[in-house]
Amino acid sequence: MVKVFLAPGLLAHIRRSVIEGVHRDELAIKDSSLKKLIEHYYASGNVTLWGLKDALRGLWKKAKSEDYLLFYHAGGFPYAGKISFLYPFKETAEQLEEATKIAEKVWGKDPKDGKTWSYLIFIYDVREVNIPLQKFNELTGYGFEAKPGKAVIRSIKVREDRAEKLLTFLHNIFTTPTKPPTITPTPPDLHEEIVQKIYELGEIIGYTPEKKWRMEGYEYDVVWHKPPRVGPKCVFEVHIKGNLGDALLRLKHAHDRWESQLFLISTEDQLNEAKTKYLIGALHELAETGALTLLKIDDLKEFHNFKSQYEWLEKRLGLRPR
């Protein structure tokens, strides 16, 4: 019987290896048997995969070709894929070393323990399914909630006696032909790109991030929560165009209301305008108290790249802020 496995993960990891995929040349595979299978399944060169840690090795061994992998993030299941094969094929030292190197190239190491996700699951036919948690519960009889202690926090296999309706639901999605690609590509939105990177940074560092957070008549691009603290710990405004003064006033409200740490991310010209026009006038307190950090877009991108790769090392060396 086809099985369904739930795979919670950081959005940055899901985007990297499931949505976008990794080119096989980047994986630098040395195992000839693995290389042959990847060339067979991923003729385009774009490889989609997931991984589990050694603590979930028993669960990993239950997965088989054609089983479903259902990805969980932030209160829902946005994507699903079918399993093509697992690696390592045999748990020899050589294949485990190869799997570990691949995992580190794709996801780095977990900052919590310095380990990576060496038990690899190669997938294909990734679909956008967008199953809300409530709908999943209706289909399976589970009682997950999008809050601490009741969310999907680790990979599990959906029990067979609960999987029938879910399998039918997924089968209907996967038997529908995929939509043809858009002929004219949509130009990238810089604002959304930076918002996404800030969101991912929050997850990586250990906060609970939220985009387009609304409260008391204000909407903020990104906030980072740190329960049980009331109000967001960090508030971010990404300013590409529009009224710079309005963006700063929104940030000031967050500081006045919750004593949040504030961040304005923009171009060098806009940041200079903030310093010379606004932060020496009515909003001078933000500069004088150190509540506001001004950050260039390129610096934010660089920090995102660094943090994605090396936070595990900060943790090991004891350099992470408490």
C-alpha positions in Angstrom: 0.0 0.0 0.0 1.2 3.5 -0.8 2.1 5.4 2.3 2.2 9.1 3.2 5.0 10.7 5.2 4.9 14.1 6.8 8.0 16.2 6.4 8.1 19.5 8.4 11.0 21.8 7.6 12.3 25.3 7.3 10.9 27.2 4.4 14.5 27.9 3.2 15.2 24.2 3.0 11.9 23.4 1.3 12.5 26.1 -1.3 16.1 25.1 -1.9 15.7 21.3 -2.5 12.0 20.8 -3.1 10.7 23.8 -5.0 13.8 25.0 -6.9 15.8 21.8 -6.8 19.6 21.4 -6.9 21.6 20.8 -10.1 23.3 17.5 -10.0 26.7 19.1 -10.8 26.5 21.0 -7.5 26.1 17.8 -5.6 29.5 16.6 -6.8 28.5 12.9 -6.6 31.3 10.3 -6.5 29.2 7.1 -6.0 28.8 5.8 -9.5 25.7 3.8 -8.7 24.0 6.9 -7.2 25.1 9.1 -10.2 23.6 6.6 -12.6 20.2 6.7 -10.8 20.2 10.4 -10.7 20.9 10.7 -14.4 18.0 8.3 -15.0 15.4 10.0 -12.8 16.6 13.6 -13.3 17.5 13.9 -17.0 17.2 17.7 -16.9 19.9 17.8 -14.3 17.7 19.4 -11.6 17.4 17.1 -8.6 14.7 17.4 -5.9 15.3 15.7 -2.6 14.8 15.7 1.2 16.7 14.3 4.1 16.2 13.0 7.7 18.6 12.8 10.6 20.0 9.5 11.9 17.5 9.7 14.8 14.7 9.1 12.2 16.6 6.3 10.4 13.9 3.8 11.3 11.2 6.0 9.8 13.4 6.5 6.7 13.7 2.8 6.1 9.9 2.4 5.9 9.7 4.7 2.9 9.5 3.2 -0.5 9.4 4.3 -4.1 6.0 5.9 -5.1 5.2 6.8 -1.5 4.1 10.4 -0.9 6.1 13.0 1.0 3.9 15.8 2.3 5.8 19.0 3.3 4.6 20.9 6.3 5.3 24.5 7.1 3.6 27.3 9.2 0.2 25.7 9.6 -0.2 23.9 6.3 1.1 21.5 3.7 2.1 23.6 0.7 3.9 20.9 -1.4 4.0 17.2 -2.0 6.1 14.9 -4.0 6.5 11.2 -4.8 9.5 9.2 -3.7 11.8 7.9 -6.4 14.5 6.3 -4.2 16.4 6.5 -1.0 20.2 6.9 -0.4 22.4 5.4 1.1 21.5 2.1 -0.6 23.5 0.3 2.0 24.6 1.7 5.3 28.3 1.4 4.6 30.8 3.9 5.8 31.5 5.0 2.2 27.8 5.6 1.3 27.0 7.3 4.6 29.9 9.6 4.1 28.7 10.4 0.5 25.2 11.1 1.8 26.5 13.4 4.5 28.5 15.4 2.0 25.5 15.8 -0.2 23.3 16.8 2.7 25.8 19.4 3.9 26.0 20.9 0.4 22.2 21.2 0.1 21.2 22.2 3.7 24.3 22.7 5.7 24.1 21.6 9.4 21.4 22.1 12.0 22.5 24.9 14.3 20.9 23.1 17.2 23.2 20.1 17.2 25.7 20.5 14.3 24.3 17.5 12.5 22.9 17.2 9.0 20.2 15.3 7.3 22.2 12.3 5.9 19.3 9.9 5.2 18.3 11.1 1.8 14.9 10.8 0.0 15.0 11.6 -3.7 11.6 12.8 -4.9 9.9 13.7 -8.2 6.7 15.2 -9.6 6.6 17.9 -6.9 3.1 19.5 -6.8 1.7 22.6 -5.1 -1.1 21.1 -3.0 -1.8 23.8 -0.4 -3.6 21.7 2.2 -4.5 23.7 5.3 -4.0 22.0 8.6 -7.7 21.9 9.3 -8.3 20.1 5.9 -5.6 17.6 6.7 -7.2 16.9 10.1 -10.6 16.4 8.4 -9.1 13.9 5.9 -7.1 11.9 8.5 -8.7 12.4 11.9 -5.5 13.8 13.4 -5.8 16.9 15.7 -2.8 19.0 14.8 -2.9 22.7 15.5 -0.6 25.5 14.3 0.7 26.3 17.8 3.6 25.0 20.0 3.1 21.5 21.3 0.3 20.6 18.8 1.9 21.3 15.5 3.7 18.9 13.1 7.2 19.2 14.6 8.8 16.0 13.3 8.5 13.6 10.4 6.0 10.8 10.8 4.2 8.2 8.7 0.5 8.7 8.5 -1.2 5.7 10.0 -2.7 3.4 7.4 -6.1 3.5 9.1 -6.1 7.3 8.7 -4.6 7.6 5.3 -7.3 6.4 2.9 -9.1 9.8 2.4 -5.8 11.6 2.2 -4.5 9.2 -0.4 -7.6 9.7 -2.5 -7.1 13.5 -2.2 -3.5 13.3 -3.3 -4.2 10.9 -6.1 -6.7 13.3 -7.6 -4.1 16.1 -7.5 -1.3 13.9 -9.0 -3.4 12.5 -11.8 -4.3 16.0 -13.0 -1.9 17.2 -15.7 0.4 19.9 -14.5 -0.2 23.4 -15.9 2.0 24.4 -18.8 4.8 26.9 -17.8 4.0 30.6 -18.2 5.3 31.8 -21.5 6.4 35.3 -20.3 8.4 35.0 -17.0 7.4 37.4 -14.3 10.2 39.8 -13.3 11.5 39.2 -9.8 10.0 41.5 -7.1 12.9 42.8 -5.0 10.6 43.7 -2.1 9.2 40.2 -1.9 12.6 38.6 -2.3 14.0 40.5 0.7 10.9 39.9 2.8 11.3 36.2 2.1 15.0 36.2 3.1 14.1 38.0 6.4 11.4 35.4 7.1 13.9 32.6 6.5 16.5 34.2 8.7 14.0 34.3 11.5 13.4 30.6 11.2 17.1 29.8 10.9 18.0 31.8 14.0 15.1 30.4 16.1 12.3 33.0 16.1 8.7 32.5 14.9 8.5 34.8 11.9 5.4 36.1 10.3 4.9 38.1 7.1 2.4 41.0 6.6 1.6 41.0 10.3 -1.3 43.3 11.1 -1.9 44.8 14.5 -3.7 47.9 15.8 -4.2 49.4 12.3 -0.6 48.8 11.2 0.9 46.2 8.8 4.6 45.2 9.1 6.5 43.5 6.3 8.0 40.9 8.7 8.0 40.4 12.4 9.9 37.8 14.6 8.1 36.6 17.6 9.8 35.0 20.6 7.0 33.4 22.8 6.0 33.9 25.5 7.0 37.5 24.9 4.0 39.8 24.2 4.4 41.5 20.9 7.2 40.9 18.3 10.8 40.9 19.4 12.0 42.3 16.0 10.1 44.3 13.4 11.3 44.8 9.8 10.3 47.2 7.1 11.6 46.7 3.6 11.5 50.1 1.8 11.9 50.0 -1.9 9.5 52.7 -2.9 6.8 54.8 -1.4 6.8 57.1 1.6 9.9 56.6 3.8 8.4 58.7 6.6 5.4 56.4 6.8 7.6 53.3 7.1 9.6 54.9 9.9 6.4 55.9 11.8 5.2 52.3 11.6 8.4 51.2 13.1 8.2 53.8 15.8 4.8 52.6 16.8 6.1 49.0 17.2 8.9 50.3 19.5 6.5 52.5 21.5 4.0 49.6 21.9 6.2 46.5 22.4 9.7 47.9 22.7 10.6 45.9 19.6 14.0 46.0 18.0 13.5 47.8 14.7 15.1 47.3 11.3 14.8 49.4 8.1 16.2 47.6 5.0 16.6 49.8 1.9 19.0 51.2 -0.6 22.0 53.3 0.5 20.3 56.5 -0.8 17.1 55.8 1.1 19.0 55.0 4.3 21.0 58.3 4.0 17.7 60.1 3.6 16.4 58.4 6.7 19.4 59.6 8.7 19.6 63.2 7.4 15.9 64.0 7.1 13.9 61.9 9.6 16.2 60.6 12.4 17.5 64.1 13.3 13.9 65.4 13.5 10.7 64.1 15.0 12.0 60.5 15.0 15.4 61.3 16.6 14.6 59.0 19.6 14.9 55.9 17.3 18.5 56.9 16.5 19.5 58.1 20.0 18.2 55.0 21.8 19.7 52.5 19.3 16.2 51.0 18.7 16.6 51.2 14.9 19.1 49.5 12.7 19.6 50.7 9.2 20.6 47.9 6.8 21.5 47.9 3.1 19.7 45.4 0.9 23.0 43.9 -0.3 24.2 43.5 3.4 20.9 41.7 4.2 21.5 39.3 1.3 25.0 38.6 2.3 23.9 37.9 5.9 21.2 35.5 4.7 23.8 33.6 2.7 26.2 33.4 5.6 23.6 32.5 8.2 22.2 29.7 6.0 25.6 28.1 5.7 27.4 28.7 9.0 25.0 29.1 11.9 25.7 25.5 13.0 29.4 26.6 13.4 28.4 29.6 15.5 26.4 27.3 17.8 29.4 24.8 18.1 31.8 27.6 18.9 29.4 29.2 21.4 29.2 32.5 19.4 25.4 32.7 19.1 23.8 35.4 21.2 21.7 34.3 24.1 
